[in-house]
């Protein structure tokens, strides 16, 4: 089974993010191929000084 899931936190990661998404994601890793991401749309719209 392939799993693709992500999270877009409304601010800094907190304990609710852990119990709501991260903990279940870790448990599902044994079920098959698991890919997870943290979406940060702000990173796409902000300029960085290289």
NORHULIN-V261663 format. One record per pair of residues at least 6 apart in sequence whose C-alpha atoms are under 7 Angstrom apart, sorted by the first residue. I is the first residue (numbers start at 1). J is the second residue. Records with the same first field share a line. If there is no record, write none. Layout:
I->J / J
This chain:
1->31 / 32 / 33
2->32 / 33 / 34
3->33 / 34 / 35
4->34 / 35 / 36
5->35 / 36 / 37
6->36 / 37 / 38 / 39
7->37 / 38 / 39
8->38 / 39 / 40
